[in-house]
Amino acid sequence: MRVVVIGAGLGGLTLAHGLRREGIDVAVYERDASAGRPQGISLHVDERGAEALRACLPLSHVAMVEATTGGPRERTLELSEVDGELAVTGTRVSGARPGRQVHRPLLKAVLLTDLDDVVRFGAEFTRFEHRADGTVRVWFADGRTDTADVLVGADGIGSAVRREYLPGVRVADSGRRMLMGATPLRAVLGTGLPGLVGDDPAAAQVRGTTMVVGVLRFTESPVSARSRWLPALRHSAVDRLEDYVMWALPVTGEQPDPHRAELPEALRLLVTEAWPDVTVTLRIGRIPPPPPWPAGPVTLIGDAIHLAPGFGGNLAMRDAHRLSEALASVHRGRAGLLEAIGGYEDTMRRTSFVPVPVAVSR
Ligand SMILES: Cc1cc2nc3c(=O)[nH]c(=O)nc-3n(C[C@H](O)[C@H](O)[C@H](O)COP(=O)(O)OP(=O)(O)OC[C@H]3O[C@@H](n4cnc5c(N)ncnc54)[C@H](O)[C@@H]3O)c2cc1C
């Protein structure tokens, strides 16, 4: 069986590892010319994503990821101002699932390690065609083509595979905007904020706004973890990494002026001292759950088919795990192709659509 995956994001790369582990021939085509654009600096990985990584990746890759996460995040803290000082005033039951924060570019670099012969960069998918023998022919912008038994759209929120395969499925923009950034921890060490929140995410309700913050303190230095677990990892992926705070702030308008926001000093410093290259304004949207469609040799994983607030990466990796298991059962002769893909899609439709809006794009 040959599988062509469009998109070298979290879902596509996890799937590639899962399929390769089963001895299935897989090629991943990525539009970007190299390791891909930055898409948020850190990621809260809960048990859904962690389980998928453990199931699909080689042990050395899993060890590298686990060695460099932040500390355990059990709950979401609520922060308010008490007598002019930020204080923890409660915890949120509806916050993120327990998990750990990972540095996203590092996770991506780990996922790319040992996939040199699988991932082809600078290849923008444009269209596909069903062939009489049941296979799928795929075209790329530079004129390249490929043929596969299964085509997987792992090409994110603007999925070109979804647009062609399920044209009725659309992303709706809620009109909401979110400013997201990251700031070196050293910039706020004197403010008491790092000790106040520890490793847990926190939602600060202050002066009429809600700001979400989370500290990533690497449990092991990424440089030493690399030499212990995954020397093949690109050295630039671990070079110059330092602990930081990531934060998100709702904004109005396309070009917010966060410096004017009347935030308490620690939170204002997060905004003013942020790394400029990772600060982005996100549009917030959702994909309404589509009606079921008949299974075929084309399928979708991750943001290409469903969006989720703050946990879409976990769902993309979980899809990758589930789909790799479904295709492995075909490869081993235990299931038919359409039966396996249909089973994967039924489960995905039941478990991955959420009724709330999420980030659409920068
Ligand atoms: C700022 C921010 C913070 C986030 N925080 C979290 C978090 O804490 N936890 C969490 O679980 N999720 C989080 N998410 C969501 C998470 O990033 C996404 O849900 C996840 O990246 C989806 O993975 P994916 O593989 O489906 O798509 P992506 O990671 O978007 O990958 C899609 C890939 O397809 C490529 N591509 C697109 N079109 C084509 C084409 N035509 N041809 C070839 N390649 C193509 C793209 O270049 C990209 O590399 C966050 C998102 C953002 C923006």
The ligand as a Gaussian input file, in Angstrom:
#p B3LYP/6-31G(d) Opt

LIG

0 1
 C       -0.934000      30.210000      18.337000
 C       -1.496000      28.822000      18.396000
 C       -1.464000      28.098000      19.577000
 C       -1.993000      26.802000      19.637000
 N       -1.912000      26.109000      20.805000
 C       -2.318000      24.821000      20.838000
 C       -2.147000      24.026000      22.022000
 O       -1.663000      24.502000      23.046000
 N       -2.557000      22.725000      21.999000
 C       -3.090000      22.169000      20.875000
 O       -3.400000      20.970000      20.889000
 N       -3.285000      22.894000      19.758000
 C       -2.916000      24.197000      19.693000
 N       -3.066000      24.930000      18.569000
 C       -3.730000      24.298000      17.414000
 C       -2.742000      23.452000      16.632000
 O       -1.644000      24.250000      16.257000
 C       -3.397000      22.907000      15.371000
 O       -4.616000      22.321000      15.713000
 C       -2.470000      21.867000      14.727000
 O       -1.295000      22.489000      14.253000
 C       -3.168000      21.154000      13.595000
 O       -2.252000      20.242000      13.042000
 P       -2.418000      19.756000      11.542000
 O       -1.343000      18.772000      11.287000
 O       -3.819000      19.366000      11.295000
 O       -2.187000      21.073000      10.666000
 P       -0.938000      22.037000      10.621000
 O       -0.058000      21.853000      11.785000
 O       -1.520000      23.378000      10.339000
 O       -0.122000      21.543000       9.358000
 C       -0.619000      21.683000       8.050000
 C        0.568000      21.646000       7.086000
 O        0.062000      21.544000       5.739000
 C        0.831000      22.396000       4.910000
 N        0.020000      22.709000       3.731000
 C       -1.077000      23.523000       3.685000
 N       -1.565000      23.553000       2.442000
 C       -0.778000      22.744000       1.675000
 C       -0.791000      22.363000       0.298000
 N       -1.711000      22.828000      -0.568000
 N        0.160000      21.515000      -0.152000
 C        1.118000      21.025000       0.711000
 N        1.169000      21.356000       2.034000
 C        0.227000      22.200000       2.505000
 C        1.140000      23.602000       5.790000
 O        2.241000      24.346000       5.316000
 C        1.415000      22.915000       7.132000
 O        2.781000      22.570000       7.274000
 C       -2.577000      26.226000      18.487000
 C       -2.624000      26.960000      17.287000
 C       -2.079000      28.233000      17.234000
 C       -2.131000      28.986000      15.932000

